[in-house]
Amino acid sequence: MSARFTGARSLGDRRRRRLAQDAEQTQAAPVRSGPRNASPARVSADNAATAAPQPVQPRDSIIPSAPWKIAALGILSLAIWSGMMWAGQETWDGPLQEVFGFEQHRFAQLFSTITLLAATQLSCLILWYRIRSRKDFGGRYRVWFLAVMFWGMACFSATTGAHLSWAEWAYRQWPAEMWRGVTFYWLAPTAICFLALHRLLQKEMFSSRSSRLFWDASWWLAAANSVLLLIPSVVAPESLHVPLQIGVSTLWYLVSTFALLVHARFVVHITNEAAPKQEPRLSRVLNSAHSTVETIAQVIPRPKFLSRPIFRNTTTTDGAQEEQGKVTPPAPPAKKTEQPISVATPKQQEATAESKAEADSEEKPVGRMNLRIDPPHQLPHQRVVADMQEADSDDDDDGDDSSDDDDVDMSQLSRKERRKLKKQKRAQRR
């Protein structure tokens, strides 16, 4: 199996090759011979089921799939915690006081050990399922390694009290004058590690709203526990310091374990893929603020001084800059340069006058010109009247010619004389 992944430089390459290998196995799997009367759909479903890798079935997991079972486990754990707090405040006779009393807090220590051990086991279970993710090429499942180490160290410290011994040794080696120096030596690194783990697991639980809700509640309980450890006198009287510290710390362990249980159900029975990456919170806040400002600006009327045209310099194709919205004044007229007046002699003036007269007297050749003379424009009704008048005049001319043939031979007269003769005859008739 390892030989087939030779040459993969990163975890993403190995996962991509694994996906390609599974696809090849699915395509190259031999078709299983089914019964003769089996339908093609059933045969193909059986072949796909045998060729594909078999996932872990929900019934094979120790995590219940029903939400009411998860809720029942949470209510039962909360009832046990309430019974522990009630038993610690009661006065018992004999050895029961050492077991349930808050002075020795043995039962509270047992409760803390069980809850932290359960948190460690649930982190290991979630890690086992997240490693089998087929699309987590970035390796975001590695966060659960940190969760396993943190809850394992917390379980070991709560059971043995190793954190107190280490804090006392560090305080002797590097003494510091501060309020509750021994407590600060073990509380500061624990708080830093938990805050980092809380932020990382919060991104992992983004797709599961219920697990994210309980995980955020554990953060508030951790902050309250830190306040009770550093400044208990500000919160409550001295008689309630120990019960409050034990109650808040054990409730923090319980809520954190329940959040991991809810998320384990999500990973086992819903999906083991990584949650989609979200936009950073700062950028989301800036984007929302920008959209809010834009909506407000659209409602507010625009001032008059902002509605004036803006003068901008634009560059033309020739490289010259023009100002938009500004009328350029006309250019001043060009100044005429005065030419020097030359003083000529009388002989030179006479010679120039003669040359000009000769040039004017010479005939200049006229170029050929194609001219077209159109008749005057007449409207259609005017053209009809003119045609009728020409026809009447032709008839009169014919009649005159025929009547005067006997008197004068019209062919011997010129055209002008004939017209003149016709006019005289018309005048005589009238």
C-alpha positions in Angstrom: 0.0 0.0 0.0 2.9 2.4 0.8 4.6 1.7 -2.5 1.6 3.1 -4.4 2.0 6.5 -2.6 5.7 6.9 -3.4 6.5 10.4 -4.5 3.7 12.2 -2.7 5.3 15.2 -1.1 2.4 16.4 1.0 -0.7 15.1 2.7 -3.0 16.7 0.1 -1.2 14.7 -2.7 -1.7 11.5 -0.8 -5.4 12.2 -0.3 -5.8 13.0 -4.0 -4.1 9.8 -5.0 -6.3 7.9 -2.6 -9.4 9.3 -4.1 -8.1 8.5 -7.6 -7.3 4.9 -6.5 -10.7 4.4 -5.0 -12.3 5.6 -8.3 -10.2 3.2 -10.3 -11.1 0.3 -8.1 -14.8 1.2 -8.4 -14.6 1.3 -12.2 -12.4 -1.9 -12.6 -14.4 -4.0 -10.2 -15.7 -7.2 -11.8 -19.4 -7.5 -12.2 -20.7 -10.0 -9.7 -22.9 -12.6 -11.2 -26.3 -12.3 -9.6 -29.4 -14.4 -9.9 -30.9 -14.7 -13.3 -34.2 -13.1 -12.3 -32.4 -10.1 -10.6 -33.1 -6.7 -12.1 -30.2 -4.6 -13.6 -30.7 -1.8 -11.0 -30.3 -4.3 -8.1 -27.2 -5.9 -9.7 -25.5 -2.5 -10.2 -26.3 -1.5 -6.6 -24.8 -4.7 -5.3 -21.6 -4.2 -7.4 -21.2 -0.6 -6.2 -21.7 -1.8 -2.6 -19.0 -4.4 -2.9 -16.5 -2.3 -4.8 -16.7 0.9 -2.7 -15.0 0.9 0.8 -17.5 0.2 3.5 -17.9 3.1 5.9 -18.6 2.6 9.6 -22.3 2.2 10.1 -24.1 4.3 12.7 -25.2 1.2 14.6 -21.6 0.1 15.0 -20.6 3.4 16.8 -20.9 3.9 20.6 -22.2 7.4 20.0 -26.0 7.3 19.8 -27.6 8.9 16.8 -30.9 9.9 18.4 -30.8 13.5 19.8 -33.1 12.5 22.8 -30.4 10.0 23.9 -27.8 12.7 23.9 -30.1 15.0 25.9 -30.8 12.2 28.4 -27.1 11.7 29.0 -26.7 15.4 29.5 -29.6 15.6 32.0 -28.2 12.5 33.9 -24.7 14.1 34.1 -26.2 17.4 35.4 -28.2 15.4 38.0 -25.0 13.7 39.2 -23.3 17.1 39.5 -26.2 18.5 41.5 -26.1 15.5 43.8 -22.4 16.0 44.3 -22.9 19.7 45.2 -25.7 18.8 47.7 -23.7 16.1 49.3 -20.7 18.3 49.8 -22.7 20.9 51.7 -24.3 18.3 54.0 -22.6 17.2 57.3 -22.0 13.4 57.3 -20.9 11.2 60.2 -17.8 9.1 59.9 -16.0 8.3 56.7 -18.8 9.7 54.5 -17.7 13.2 55.4 -14.2 12.5 54.0 -15.7 11.2 50.8 -18.4 13.7 50.1 -17.2 16.8 52.0 -15.6 19.8 50.3 -12.7 19.7 52.7 -11.2 16.6 51.2 -13.3 16.9 47.9 -12.6 13.3 47.0 -15.9 12.8 45.2 -15.4 16.0 43.3 -12.0 14.9 42.3 -13.4 11.6 41.0 -16.1 13.4 39.1 -13.5 15.7 37.5 -11.4 12.7 36.5 -14.3 10.9 34.9 -15.4 13.9 32.9 -12.0 14.9 31.7 -11.2 11.3 30.8 -14.4 11.2 28.8 -13.4 14.5 27.0 -10.1 12.9 26.1 -11.8 9.8 24.7 -14.3 11.8 22.7 -11.5 13.9 21.2 -9.7 10.7 20.2 -13.0 9.4 18.6 -13.6 12.6 16.7 -9.9 12.5 15.5 -10.3 9.0 14.3 -13.4 9.9 12.2 -11.9 13.2 10.9 -8.7 11.5 9.7 -10.9 9.5 7.3 -12.2 12.7 5.6 -11.8 12.6 1.9 -11.9 16.3 1.2 -9.8 17.7 4.1 -6.7 18.4 1.9 -5.5 21.1 4.3 -5.2 18.7 7.2 -7.4 20.6 9.5 -8.1 17.5 11.5 -4.7 18.0 13.2 -6.5 20.3 15.6 -7.9 17.3 17.4 -4.4 16.1 18.3 -4.1 19.3 20.3 -7.4 18.6 21.9 -6.4 15.1 22.9 -3.2 16.3 24.5 -4.9 19.2 26.4 -7.7 17.1 27.9 -5.2 14.3 28.7 -2.9 16.7 30.6 -6.0 18.2 32.3 -7.2 14.8 33.4 -3.7 13.8 34.7 -3.3 17.1 36.6 -6.8 17.0 38.2 -6.2 13.4 39.3 -2.7 13.8 40.8 -2.5 17.5 41.5 0.7 17.7 39.4 0.0 21.3 38.4 0.1 22.5 42.0 3.5 20.7 42.6 4.9 22.2 39.4 3.7 25.7 40.3 5.3 25.6 43.8 8.6 24.4 42.3 8.5 27.2 39.7 7.7 29.8 42.3 10.7 28.7 44.4 13.0 28.8 41.4 11.7 32.2 40.0 10.0 34.0 42.9 7.8 36.9 41.8 6.0 39.3 44.1 2.4 39.2 42.8 -1.1 38.4 44.0 -1.4 34.6 44.4 1.8 33.9 42.7 1.6 30.0 42.9 -1.9 30.0 41.4 -0.8 32.4 38.6 2.1 30.1 37.7 -0.2 27.2 36.7 -3.3 29.2 35.7 -1.6 31.5 33.1 -0.3 28.7 30.8 -3.5 26.8 31.2 -5.6 29.8 30.2 -3.5 30.5 27.2 -3.7 26.9 26.0 -7.4 26.7 26.5 -8.1 30.0 24.7 -6.1 28.8 21.7 -7.9 25.4 21.7 -11.3 27.1 22.1 -10.7 29.3 19.0 -9.5 26.4 16.9 -12.3 24.0 17.9 -14.8 26.8 17.4 -13.9 26.9 13.7 -14.2 23.1 13.6 -17.7 23.2 15.1 -19.0 25.9 12.8 -21.3 23.5 10.9 -22.8 22.2 14.2 -24.8 24.9 16.0 -25.6 22.9 19.1 -22.1 21.8 19.8 -20.8 25.3 19.2 -23.4 26.7 21.7 -22.2 24.4 24.5 -18.6 25.0 23.6 -19.1 28.8 23.9 -20.8 28.2 27.3 -17.7 26.3 28.5 -15.6 29.4 27.7 -17.7 31.5 30.0 -17.4 28.9 32.8 -13.6 28.8 32.4 -13.5 32.6 32.7 -15.7 32.5 35.9 -13.4 29.8 37.3 -10.4 32.0 36.7 -12.0 34.9 38.5 -12.9 32.7 41.5 -9.3 31.4 41.7 -7.7 34.9 41.6 -10.1 37.2 43.4 -12.6 35.1 45.3 -13.2 37.7 48.0 -14.7 40.1 45.5 -17.3 37.6 44.3 -18.5 35.8 47.5 -17.8 35.6 51.2 -15.0 33.4 52.5 -17.3 30.5 53.6 -18.4 30.0 50.0 -15.0 30.2 48.3 -14.4 26.4 48.2 -17.9 25.3 47.2 -18.0 27.9 44.4 -14.5 26.9 43.1 -15.3 23.2 43.1 -18.8 23.7 41.6 -17.7 26.0 38.8 -14.6 24.0 37.8 -16.5 20.7 37.7 -19.4 22.3 35.8 -16.8 23.6 33.3 -15.5 20.1 32.8 -19.0 18.7 32.4 -20.1 21.3 29.8 -16.9 20.9 27.8 -17.4 17.1 27.7 -21.0 17.4 26.7 -20.1 19.8 23.8 -17.6 17.2 22.6 -20.3 14.5 22.8 -22.7 16.6 20.7 -20.0 17.2 18.1 -19.0 13.6 18.1 -22.6 12.7 17.1 -22.4 15.3 14.3 -19.1 13.9 13.0 -20.1 10.2 13.2 -23.7 10.3 12.0 -23.8 13.5 9.8 -20.5 14.3 8.2 -16.8 14.0 9.0 -15.7 16.7 6.5 -14.2 20.0 7.7 -16.3 23.0 8.0 -16.1 25.6 5.2 -13.6 28.4 5.8 -15.2 31.6 6.9 -14.3 35.2 6.3 -12.3 36.8 9.1 -14.5 38.6 11.7 -12.8 41.9 11.2 -13.5 41.9 7.4 -17.1 40.9 8.1 -17.5 43.8 10.5 -16.0 46.2 8.0 -18.2 45.0 5.2 -21.4 45.3 7.3 -20.4 48.8 8.4 -19.7 49.8 4.8 -23.1 48.6 3.6 -24.8 50.4 6.5 -23.1 53.6 5.6 -24.1 53.3 2.0 -27.8 52.8 2.9 -27.7 55.8 5.1 -26.0 57.9 2.4 -28.7 57.0 -0.1 -31.4 58.3 2.3 -29.7 61.6 3.2 -30.1 64.3 0.5 -27.0 65.3 -1.3 -25.7 68.8 -0.5 -25.6 71.4 -3.2 -21.9 71.9 -3.2 -21.4 68.2 -3.9 -23.8 68.3 -6.9 -21.7 70.8 -8.9 -19.8 69.4 -11.9 -16.4 68.1 -11.2 -13.5 69.4 -13.4 -11.3 66.6 -14.5 -8.3 66.6 -16.7 -8.6 64.1 -19.6 -5.9 63.2 -22.1 -6.7 63.2 -25.8 -5.2 61.0 -28.4 -2.7 63.6 -29.3 -1.5 63.8 -25.7 -3.0 67.1 -25.0 -5.0 67.6 -21.8 -8.5 69.0 -21.8 -10.7 70.2 -19.0 -14.2 68.8 -18.9 -17.0 71.1 -17.8 -15.0 74.3 -18.4 -15.5 76.6 -21.4 -12.1 77.7 -22.9 -12.0 81.4 -23.9 -11.5 82.2 -27.6 -7.9 82.7 -28.7 -6.8 86.3 -29.3 -6.4 87.4 -32.9 -2.9 87.0 -34.3 -1.0 90.2 -34.5 -0.2 91.5 -38.0 3.5 91.9 -38.6 4.2 95.2 -40.2 6.3 94.8 -43.4 8.8 97.4 -44.2 7.8 99.9 -46.9 10.2 99.9 -49.8 10.8 103.3 -51.4 11.0 102.9 -55.3 12.5 105.4 -57.8 10.2 107.0 -60.4 11.7 104.9 -63.2 10.9 101.7 -61.2 7.3 102.9 -60.6 6.8 103.5 -64.3 8.2 100.1 -65.2 5.8 98.3 -62.8 2.8 100.3 -64.1 3.6 99.4 -67.7 4.0 95.7 -66.8 0.6 95.7 -65.1 -1.1 97.3 -68.1 0.5 94.8 -70.5 -0.7 91.9 -68.3 -4.2 93.2 -68.3 -4.3 93.8 -72.0 -3.2 90.3 -72.8 -6.1 87.9 -73.6 -6.2 85.0 -71.2 -7.4 81.7 -72.7 -10.8 80.6 -71.5 -11.1 77.0 -70.5 -13.8 74.8 -71.8 -16.9 74.8 -69.7 -19.8 72.5 -69.9 -22.9 74.6 -69.1 -26.5 73.5 -68.9 -29.3 76.0 -69.2 -32.6 74.6 -67.9 -36.0 76.2 -68.6 -37.6 78.1 -65.8 -39.3 75.9 -63.3 -43.1 75.7 -63.8 -45.8 74.0 -61.8 -47.9 71.2 -63.4 -51.0 73.4 -64.0 -48.8 76.2 -65.4 -47.3 73.8 -67.9 -50.8 72.7 -69.1 -51.8 76.4 -69.7 -48.6 77.1 -71.6 -49.1 74.1 -73.9 -52.7 75.2 -74.7 -51.5 78.8 -75.5 -48.8 77.5 -77.9 -51.4 75.3 -79.7 -53.7 78.3 -80.2 -50.9 80.4 -81.5 -49.9 77.7 -84.0 -53.5 77.5 -85.3 -53.6 81.2 -85.7 -50.4 81.3 -87.6 -51.6 78.5 -89.9 -54.8 80.4 -90.6 -53.0 83.6 -91.3 -50.6 81.9 -93.6 -53.3 80.2 -95.6 -55.4 83.5 -95.9 -52.4 85.6 -97.0 -51.0 83.1 -99.5 -53.0 84.8 -102.2 -51.7 88.3 -101.4 -48.0 87.7 -100.5 -45.8 84.8 -101.0 -44.7 84.1 -97.4 -41.9 81.8 -98.5 -40.0 84.7 -99.9 -40.1 86.6 -96.6 -37.8 86.1 -93.6 -39.0 84.9 -90.3 -38.9 88.3 -88.7 -40.8 89.9 -91.6 -43.5 87.2 -91.4 -44.0 87.9 -87.7 -44.2 91.5 -88.3 -46.7 91.0 -91.1 -48.8 88.7 -88.8 -48.9 91.4 -86.1 -50.2 94.0 -88.6 -53.0 91.7 -89.8 -54.1 91.0 -86.3 -54.2 94.7 -85.5 -56.3 95.3 -88.6 -58.8 92.6 -87.6 -59.3 94.1 -84.1 
